[in-house]
């Protein structure tokens, strides 16, 4: 079973959470970062791009929590 994760808020702390999740994903497939969400699309795209560099998969980018929950 895999736990699908989403980060809500892609400022400094969200960026740090992405790094932590990415490190855990290197050692276990119990979780996957599937989505990032921020009102500022550029912030969400930045976190998604960095996640892709680290883990090889780009999470979906959202600017609406409702959309993210609906599509995830």
MIMARDO-713845 format. One record per atom (N, C-alpha, C, O): residue number from 1; residue in three letters; atom name; x, y, z. Coordinates in nm, 3 decimals. Layout:
<drenkols>
   seq   type   atom         X         Y         Z
   NUM    ALA     CA         X         Y         Z
...
</drenkols>
This chain:
<drenkols>
   seq   type   atom         X         Y         Z
     1    UNK      N     0.085    -0.118     0.000
     1    UNK     CA     0.000     0.000     0.000
     1    UNK      C     0.089     0.124     0.000
     1    UNK      O     0.190     0.130     0.071
     2    UNK      N     0.052     0.221    -0.080
     2    UNK     CA     0.126     0.346    -0.090
     2    UNK      C     0.042     0.462    -0.041
     2    UNK      O    -0.075     0.474    -0.077
     3    UNK      N     0.101     0.546     0.042
     3    UNK     CA     0.034     0.665     0.093
     3    UNK      C     0.062     0.780    -0.003
     3    UNK      O     0.178     0.818    -0.024
     4    UNK      N    -0.042     0.835    -0.062
     4    UNK     CA    -0.028     0.949    -0.152
     4    UNK      C    -0.029     1.077    -0.071
     4    UNK      O    -0.120     1.101     0.008
     5    UNK      N     0.073     1.160    -0.091
     5    UNK     CA     0.088     1.283    -0.015
     5    UNK      C     0.073     1.406    -0.103
     5    UNK      O     0.104     1.403    -0.222
     6    UNK      N     0.025     1.512    -0.043
     6    UNK     CA     0.018     1.642    -0.109
     6    UNK      C     0.070     1.748    -0.012
     6    UNK      O     0.048     1.739     0.108
     7    UNK      N     0.138     1.845    -0.066
     7    UNK     CA     0.187     1.956     0.015
     7    UNK      C     0.098     2.076    -0.012
     7    UNK      O     0.077     2.115    -0.127
     8    UNK      N     0.046     2.134     0.094
     8    UNK     CA    -0.039     2.252     0.083
     8    UNK      C     0.041     2.369     0.139
     8    UNK      O     0.072     2.374     0.258
     9    UNK      N     0.073     2.462     0.052
     9    UNK     CA     0.159     2.575     0.088
     9    UNK      C     0.301     2.544     0.046
     9    UNK      O     0.365     2.455     0.102
    10    UNK      N     0.351     2.617    -0.050
    10    UNK     CA     0.483     2.588    -0.108
    10    UNK      C     0.584     2.699    -0.083
    10    UNK      O     0.674     2.723    -0.163
    11    UNK      N     0.568     2.765     0.031
    11    UNK     CA     0.668     2.863     0.072
    11    UNK      C     0.787     2.790     0.133
    11    UNK      O     0.813     2.675     0.100
    12    UNK      N     0.857     2.857     0.221
    12    UNK     CA     0.977     2.799     0.280
    12    UNK      C     0.954     2.667     0.350
    12    UNK      O     1.030     2.573     0.329
    13    UNK      N     0.851     2.658     0.433
    13    UNK     CA     0.827     2.535     0.507
    13    UNK      C     0.779     2.423     0.414
    13    UNK      O     0.821     2.308     0.430
    14    UNK      N     0.694     2.455     0.318
    14    UNK     CA     0.650     2.354     0.222
    14    UNK      C     0.767     2.299     0.142
    14    UNK      O     0.772     2.180     0.112
    15    UNK      N     0.860     2.387     0.107
    15    UNK     CA     0.981     2.346     0.034
    15    UNK      C     1.063     2.250     0.120
    15    UNK      O     1.113     2.149     0.070
    16    UNK      N     1.076     2.280     0.248
    16    UNK     CA     1.150     2.192     0.340
    16    UNK      C     1.078     2.057     0.357
    16    UNK      O     1.143     1.953     0.362
    17    UNK      N     0.947     2.061     0.365
    17    UNK     CA     0.871     1.935     0.375
    17    UNK      C     0.893     1.849     0.251
    17    UNK      O     0.907     1.727     0.261
    18    UNK      N     0.896     1.913     0.134
    18    UNK     CA     0.920     1.839     0.011
    18    UNK      C     1.055     1.768     0.018
    18    UNK      O     1.067     1.652    -0.022
    19    UNK      N     1.157     1.837     0.068
    19    UNK     CA     1.289     1.775     0.080
    19    UNK      C     1.285     1.656     0.177
    19    UNK      O     1.344     1.552     0.149
    20    UNK      N     1.216     1.671     0.288
    20    UNK     CA     1.204     1.561     0.383
    20    UNK      C     1.132     1.441     0.324
    20    UNK      O     1.177     1.328     0.340
    21    UNK      N     1.021     1.467     0.257
    21    UNK     CA     0.946     1.359     0.193
    21    UNK      C     1.031     1.291     0.087
    21    UNK      O     1.031     1.169     0.075
    22    UNK      N     1.104     1.371     0.010
    22    UNK     CA     1.190     1.316    -0.095
    22    UNK      C     1.298     1.226    -0.037
    22    UNK      O     1.328     1.121    -0.094
    23    UNK      N     1.356     1.266     0.074
    23    UNK     CA     1.457     1.182     0.139
    23    UNK      C     1.397     1.049     0.184
    23    UNK      O     1.458     0.944     0.164
    24    UNK      N     1.279     1.052     0.243
    24    UNK     CA     1.213     0.929     0.286
    24    UNK      C     1.181     0.839     0.168
    24    UNK      O     1.191     0.716     0.178
    25    UNK      N     1.144     0.899     0.054
    25    UNK     CA     1.109     0.822    -0.064
    25    UNK      C     1.229     0.749    -0.123
    25    UNK      O     1.212     0.650    -0.195
    26    UNK      N     1.350     0.795    -0.093
    26    UNK     CA     1.471     0.727    -0.141
    26    UNK      C     1.488     0.590    -0.076
    26    UNK      O     1.551     0.501    -0.133
    27    UNK      N     1.431     0.573     0.044
    27    UNK     CA     1.453     0.450     0.120
    27    UNK      C     1.329     0.363     0.134
    27    UNK      O     1.338     0.251     0.183
    28    UNK      N     1.215     0.412     0.091
    28    UNK     CA     1.092     0.336     0.106
    28    UNK      C     0.992     0.379    -0.001
    28    UNK      O     0.988     0.495    -0.041
    29    UNK      N     0.913     0.284    -0.046
    29    UNK     CA     0.808     0.318    -0.143
    29    UNK      C     0.671     0.324    -0.075
    29    UNK      O     0.568     0.310    -0.141
    30    UNK      N     0.671     0.345     0.056
    30    UNK     CA     0.545     0.351     0.131
    30    UNK      C     0.468     0.480     0.102
    30    UNK      O     0.348     0.487     0.127
    31    UNK      N     0.538     0.581     0.049
    31    UNK     CA     0.470     0.708     0.021
    31    UNK      C     0.517     0.765    -0.112
    31    UNK      O     0.628     0.737    -0.158
    32    UNK      N     0.430     0.846    -0.173
    32    UNK     CA     0.462     0.917    -0.296
    32    UNK      C     0.408     1.059    -0.286
    32    UNK      O     0.296     1.081    -0.239
    33    UNK      N     0.488     1.153    -0.330
    33    UNK     CA     0.443     1.291    -0.336
    33    UNK      C     0.367     1.308    -0.467
    33    UNK      O     0.428     1.309    -0.574
    34    UNK      N     0.237     1.320    -0.458
    34    UNK     CA     0.151     1.325    -0.577
    34    UNK      C     0.111     1.466    -0.619
    34    UNK      O     0.083     1.490    -0.736
    35    UNK      N     0.108     1.561    -0.523
    35    UNK     CA     0.056     1.693    -0.557
    35    UNK      C     0.117     1.800    -0.466
    35    UNK      O     0.155     1.774    -0.352
    36    UNK      N     0.126     1.920    -0.522
    36    UNK     CA     0.163     2.038    -0.445
    36    UNK      C     0.060     2.146    -0.475
    36    UNK      O     0.008     2.154    -0.586
    37    UNK      N     0.031     2.229    -0.375
    37    UNK     CA    -0.073     2.328    -0.391
    37    UNK      C    -0.031     2.459    -0.324
    37    UNK      O     0.017     2.459    -0.210
    38    UNK      N    -0.048     2.568    -0.395
    38    UNK     CA    -0.021     2.700    -0.340
    38    UNK      C    -0.104     2.801    -0.420
    38    UNK      O    -0.124     2.783    -0.540
    39    UNK      N    -0.150     2.906    -0.354
    39    UNK     CA    -0.224     3.010    -0.425
    39    UNK      C    -0.138     3.075    -0.532
    39    UNK      O    -0.190     3.123    -0.633
    40    UNK      N    -0.007     3.076    -0.509
    40    UNK     CA     0.086     3.132    -0.607
    40    UNK      C     0.141     3.019    -0.692
    40    UNK      O     0.224     2.940    -0.647
    41    UNK      N     0.093     3.011    -0.815
    41    UNK     CA     0.130     2.900    -0.903
    41    UNK      C     0.281     2.888    -0.920
    41    UNK      O     0.334     2.777    -0.931
    42    UNK      N     0.351     3.001    -0.923
    42    UNK     CA     0.496     2.996    -0.942
    42    UNK      C     0.564     2.924    -0.826
    42    UNK      O     0.662     2.853    -0.847
    43    UNK      N     0.515     2.942    -0.704
    43    UNK     CA     0.571     2.873    -0.588
    43    UNK      C     0.547     2.722    -0.599
    43    UNK      O     0.637     2.643    -0.573
    44    UNK      N     0.426     2.684    -0.636
    44    UNK     CA     0.393     2.542    -0.650
    44    UNK      C     0.476     2.478    -0.761
    44    UNK      O     0.524     2.366    -0.746
    45    UNK      N     0.493     2.549    -0.871
    45    UNK     CA     0.574     2.496    -0.982
    45    UNK      C     0.720     2.481    -0.942
    45    UNK      O     0.786     2.387    -0.984
    46    UNK      N     0.769     2.573    -0.862
    46    UNK     CA     0.907     2.566    -0.815
    46    UNK      C     0.929     2.441    -0.729
    46    UNK      O     1.026     2.369    -0.749
    47    UNK      N     0.839     2.415    -0.636
    47    UNK     CA     0.850     2.298    -0.550
    47    UNK      C     0.835     2.170    -0.633
    47    UNK      O     0.907     2.073    -0.611
    48    UNK      N     0.741     2.170    -0.728
    48    UNK     CA     0.721     2.052    -0.812
    48    UNK      C     0.845     2.023    -0.897
    48    UNK      O     0.884     1.907    -0.914
    49    UNK      N     0.906     2.127    -0.950
    49    UNK     CA     1.025     2.109    -1.033
    49    UNK      C     1.141     2.054    -0.950
    49    UNK      O     1.214     1.965    -0.995
    50    UNK      N     1.158     2.106    -0.832
    50    UNK     CA     1.266     2.057    -0.744
    50    UNK      C     1.238     1.913    -0.703
    50    UNK      O     1.331     1.832    -0.697
    51    UNK      N     1.114     1.880    -0.674
    51    UNK     CA     1.079     1.741    -0.640
    51    UNK      C     1.111     1.648    -0.756
    51    UNK      O     1.163     1.538    -0.736
    52    UNK      N     1.082     1.692    -0.877
    52    UNK     CA     1.111     1.610    -0.995
    52    UNK      C     1.260     1.585    -1.008
    52    UNK      O     1.302     1.475    -1.043
    53    UNK      N     1.341     1.686    -0.981
    53    UNK     CA     1.486     1.670    -0.987
    53    UNK      C     1.534     1.564    -0.887
    53    UNK      O     1.624     1.485    -0.918
    54    UNK      N     1.475     1.564    -0.770
    54    UNK     CA     1.520     1.475    -0.662
    54    UNK      C     1.466     1.334    -0.677
    54    UNK      O     1.540     1.237    -0.665
    55    UNK      N     1.335     1.321    -0.703
    55    UNK     CA     1.273     1.188    -0.700
    55    UNK      C     1.239     1.133    -0.839
    55    UNK      O     1.200     1.017    -0.852
    56    UNK      N     1.254     1.215    -0.941
    56    UNK     CA     1.231     1.165    -1.076
    56    UNK      C     1.087     1.167    -1.122
    56    UNK      O     1.058     1.124    -1.233
    57    UNK      N     0.997     1.214    -1.040
    57    UNK     CA     0.856     1.227    -1.076
    57    UNK      C     0.808     1.365    -1.037
    57    UNK      O     0.839     1.414    -0.929
    58    UNK      N     0.732     1.426    -1.126
    58    UNK     CA     0.680     1.561    -1.098
    58    UNK      C     0.540     1.550    -1.039
    58    UNK      O     0.450     1.494    -1.101
    59    UNK      N     0.521     1.603    -0.919
    59    UNK     CA     0.386     1.604    -0.862
    59    UNK      C     0.295     1.700    -0.939
    59    UNK      O     0.343     1.796    -1.001
    60    UNK      N     0.167     1.675    -0.936
    60    UNK     CA     0.070     1.766    -0.998
    60    UNK      C     0.073     1.899    -0.925
    60    UNK      O     0.094     1.905    -0.804
    61    UNK      N     0.050     2.006    -0.999
    61    UNK     CA     0.051     2.142    -0.943
    61    UNK      C    -0.091     2.195    -0.939
    61    UNK      O    -0.164     2.188    -1.038
    62    UNK      N    -0.130     2.248    -0.823
    62    UNK     CA    -0.263     2.306    -0.805
    62    UNK      C    -0.253     2.442    -0.737
    62    UNK      O    -0.160     2.468    -0.661
    63    UNK      N    -0.351     2.527    -0.766
    63    UNK     CA    -0.363     2.655    -0.697
    63    UNK      C    -0.489     2.659    -0.612
    63    UNK      O    -0.520     2.760    -0.550
    64    UNK      N    -0.561     2.549    -0.609
    64    UNK     CA    -0.685     2.539    -0.533
    64    UNK      C    -0.688     2.408    -0.456
    64    UNK      O    -0.672     2.301    -0.514
    65    UNK      N    -0.707     2.417    -0.327
    65    UNK     CA    -0.715     2.297    -0.244
    65    UNK      C    -0.833     2.211    -0.287
    65    UNK      O    -0.822     2.088    -0.291
    66    UNK      N    -0.943     2.273    -0.320
    66    UNK     CA    -1.062     2.199    -0.363
    66    UNK      C    -1.033     2.117    -0.488
    66    UNK      O    -1.073     2.001    -0.497
    67    UNK      N    -0.963     2.177    -0.585
    67    UNK     CA    -0.927     2.106    -0.708
    67    UNK      C    -0.834     1.989    -0.678
    67    UNK      O    -0.850     1.880    -0.731
    68    UNK      N    -0.736     2.016    -0.592
    68    UNK     CA    -0.641     1.911    -0.557
    68    UNK      C    -0.712     1.793    -0.493
    68    UNK      O    -0.685     1.679    -0.530
    69    UNK      N    -0.801     1.817    -0.401
    69    UNK     CA    -0.872     1.710    -0.334
    69    UNK      C    -0.966     1.636    -0.430
    69    UNK      O    -0.983     1.515    -0.421
    70    UNK      N    -1.026     1.710    -0.520
    70    UNK     CA    -1.118     1.651    -0.617
    70    UNK      C    -1.044     1.557    -0.714
    70    UNK      O    -1.096     1.452    -0.752
    71    UNK      N    -0.924     1.595    -0.753
    71    UNK     CA    -0.850     1.522    -0.855
    71    UNK      C    -0.750     1.420    -0.800
    71    UNK      O    -0.686     1.347    -0.876
    72    UNK      N    -0.737     1.415    -0.671
    72    UNK     CA    -0.637     1.324    -0.614
    72    UNK      C    -0.700     1.199    -0.556
    72    UNK      O    -0.630     1.113    -0.504
</drenkols>
